[in-house]
Amino acid sequence: MTKRDELIKTAFELFYLNGVHSVGINQILAETGVAKKTLYTHFASKEALLEAVIAYRDERFRTWIFGLMDQYSEAETIVKAMFDGLDDWFNDRVDSLMSFQGCFFVKVNAEFVQHRVNDLCFEHKQAIVNYLLSALSAEYGEDRARTMADQVALLKEGAITQAYLGKDRQAAIKAWHMAKTLFR
């Protein structure tokens, strides 16, 4: 792992657990053992590091969830695979994502107002909707697929929130039971 990658991974873990504004550069440096000069060789600022962390989490999350969903070709089973994956994540059965601590993007987004970070977090969420739209469009007309993609994404977001804030680790299963009625 390169020093740059180590900085990103460590910053992600610290930001995810503690929040962006609660974690200082010195804490990231102490955790990684990387010199401040090395950090600033790779990132002009903490904000630049945060943008790299958002890209890191986005890539890891999408690779994981889309990888699960890509195993299927029918819309209903694609969506079920997403909720099954969420259930695994909520119950700490996904090593590549770190222990479940809610949605990184929602947590980070809440720390900023009218900032580029908000746009990056939105882009992640929109990528999930776009994937769902593409998957659903194969079987349903574009208008119905768009409505269904929005509804499924809303159930997904609600499940993540309920699993984290409501401490309901069965939230993905409950959300799937609601989502599957959309296919009738």
C-alpha positions as CSV (number, residue, x, y, z in Angstrom):
1,M,0.0,0.0,0.0
2,T,1.4,3.4,-1.0
3,K,1.7,6.2,1.6
4,R,-1.1,8.1,-0.3
5,D,-3.4,5.0,-0.1
6,E,-2.5,4.6,3.6
7,L,-3.5,8.2,4.3
8,I,-6.8,7.8,2.5
9,K,-7.7,4.5,4.2
10,T,-6.8,5.8,7.6
11,A,-8.6,9.1,7.1
12,F,-11.7,7.2,5.9
13,E,-11.7,5.1,9.0
14,L,-11.3,8.1,11.3
15,F,-13.8,10.2,9.5
16,Y,-16.3,7.4,9.4
17,L,-16.1,6.7,13.1
18,N,-15.6,10.3,14.4
19,G,-16.7,12.8,11.8
20,V,-14.6,15.0,9.5
21,H,-14.4,18.0,11.7
22,S,-13.6,16.0,14.8
23,V,-10.4,14.5,13.2
24,G,-7.4,16.7,12.7
25,I,-4.5,16.2,10.3
26,N,-2.2,15.4,13.2
27,Q,-4.4,12.5,14.3
28,I,-4.3,11.1,10.7
29,L,-0.5,11.5,10.7
30,A,-0.1,9.9,14.1
31,E,-2.2,6.9,13.0
32,T,-0.3,6.4,9.8
33,G,3.2,7.4,10.9
34,V,3.4,9.5,7.7
35,A,5.3,12.8,7.9
36,K,3.3,16.0,7.4
37,K,5.5,16.9,4.3
38,T,4.4,13.6,2.7
39,L,0.8,14.3,3.4
40,Y,1.0,17.7,1.7
41,T,2.9,16.2,-1.2
42,H,-0.2,14.1,-1.9
43,F,-2.9,16.5,-0.8
44,A,-2.9,20.3,-0.8
45,S,-5.3,20.4,2.2
46,K,-7.5,18.4,4.5
47,E,-10.3,19.2,2.1
48,A,-8.4,17.6,-0.8
49,L,-7.8,14.6,1.4
50,L,-11.5,14.4,2.2
51,E,-12.3,14.5,-1.5
52,A,-10.0,11.5,-2.1
53,V,-11.6,9.7,0.9
54,I,-15.1,10.3,-0.6
55,A,-13.9,8.9,-3.9
56,Y,-12.3,5.9,-2.1
57,R,-15.5,5.1,-0.2
58,D,-17.6,5.6,-3.3
59,E,-15.5,3.3,-5.4
60,R,-15.4,0.6,-2.7
61,F,-19.2,0.8,-2.0
62,R,-20.2,0.8,-5.6
63,T,-17.8,-2.0,-6.5
64,W,-19.3,-4.1,-3.7
65,I,-23.0,-3.4,-4.1
66,F,-23.0,-3.4,-8.0
67,G,-20.9,-6.6,-7.9
68,L,-23.7,-8.3,-5.9
69,M,-26.4,-6.9,-8.2
70,D,-24.5,-7.6,-11.4
71,Q,-24.8,-11.4,-10.7
72,Y,-28.5,-11.2,-11.7
73,S,-30.4,-10.2,-14.8
74,E,-34.0,-9.9,-13.6
75,A,-35.0,-6.6,-12.0
76,E,-36.6,-8.2,-8.9
77,T,-33.6,-10.4,-8.2
78,I,-31.2,-7.4,-8.8
79,V,-33.0,-5.4,-6.2
80,K,-33.2,-8.3,-3.8
81,A,-29.5,-8.7,-4.1
82,M,-29.0,-5.1,-3.0
83,F,-31.2,-5.6,0.1
84,D,-29.5,-8.9,0.9
85,G,-26.1,-7.1,0.6
86,L,-27.4,-4.3,2.9
87,D,-28.4,-6.9,5.4
88,D,-24.9,-8.4,5.4
89,W,-23.4,-4.9,5.8
90,F,-25.7,-3.9,8.7
91,N,-24.8,-7.2,10.4
92,D,-21.0,-6.7,9.9
93,R,-20.7,-9.6,7.4
94,V,-18.9,-7.4,4.7
95,D,-15.2,-7.2,5.5
96,S,-14.5,-4.8,2.6
97,L,-16.7,-2.0,4.0
98,M,-15.6,-1.8,7.7
99,S,-18.0,-2.3,10.6
100,F,-21.4,-0.8,10.0
101,Q,-21.6,2.8,11.3
102,G,-24.4,4.2,9.1
103,C,-23.9,5.9,5.8
104,F,-20.6,7.6,5.4
105,F,-22.0,10.0,2.7
106,V,-24.9,11.1,4.8
107,K,-22.7,11.7,7.8
108,V,-20.1,13.7,5.8
109,N,-22.8,15.6,3.9
110,A,-24.3,16.8,7.2
111,E,-21.0,18.4,8.2
112,F,-20.9,20.8,5.3
113,V,-23.3,23.4,3.8
114,Q,-23.2,24.5,0.2
115,H,-19.8,22.9,-0.4
116,R,-18.3,20.7,-3.0
117,V,-18.4,17.8,-0.5
118,N,-22.2,18.0,-0.7
119,D,-22.1,17.6,-4.5
120,L,-19.8,14.6,-4.2
121,C,-22.1,12.9,-1.7
122,F,-25.1,13.6,-3.9
123,E,-23.2,12.1,-6.9
124,H,-22.7,8.9,-5.0
125,K,-26.4,8.6,-4.1
126,Q,-27.4,9.5,-7.7
127,A,-25.1,6.8,-9.0
128,I,-27.1,4.2,-7.1
129,V,-30.4,5.6,-8.5
130,N,-29.0,5.6,-12.0
131,Y,-27.8,2.0,-11.6
132,L,-31.3,1.0,-10.4
133,L,-32.9,2.9,-13.3
134,S,-30.8,1.1,-15.8
135,A,-31.5,-2.3,-14.2
136,L,-35.2,-1.7,-14.0
137,S,-35.5,-0.2,-17.5
138,A,-34.7,-3.5,-19.1
139,E,-38.1,-4.8,-17.9
140,Y,-40.2,-1.8,-17.3
141,G,-40.9,1.4,-19.3
142,E,-38.7,4.3,-18.6
143,D,-41.3,6.2,-16.6
144,R,-42.2,3.2,-14.4
145,A,-38.5,2.3,-14.0
146,R,-37.7,5.9,-12.9
147,T,-40.5,5.8,-10.3
148,M,-39.5,2.4,-9.1
149,A,-35.8,3.3,-8.9
150,D,-36.6,6.4,-6.8
151,Q,-38.8,4.2,-4.5
152,V,-36.2,1.5,-4.1
153,A,-33.5,4.1,-3.4
154,L,-35.7,5.7,-0.8
155,L,-36.3,2.3,0.9
156,K,-32.5,1.7,0.7
157,E,-31.8,5.0,2.4
158,G,-34.5,4.5,5.0
159,A,-33.1,1.0,5.8
160,I,-29.6,2.4,6.3
161,T,-30.9,5.1,8.6
162,Q,-33.2,2.7,10.5
163,A,-30.3,0.2,10.9
164,Y,-28.0,2.9,12.3
165,L,-30.2,5.3,14.2
166,G,-32.9,2.9,15.1
167,K,-30.4,0.1,15.8
168,D,-32.6,-2.2,13.7
169,R,-30.2,-4.6,12.1
170,Q,-33.2,-6.3,10.3
171,A,-34.1,-3.1,8.5
172,A,-32.8,-4.3,5.1
173,I,-35.1,-7.4,5.3
174,K,-38.0,-5.2,6.2
175,A,-37.2,-2.8,3.4
176,W,-37.0,-5.7,0.9
177,H,-40.5,-6.9,1.9
178,M,-41.8,-3.4,1.1
179,A,-39.7,-3.2,-2.2
180,K,-40.9,-6.5,-3.5
181,T,-44.5,-5.2,-3.6
182,L,-43.3,-2.8,-6.4
183,F,-42.8,-5.7,-8.7
184,R,-46.4,-6.9,-8.5
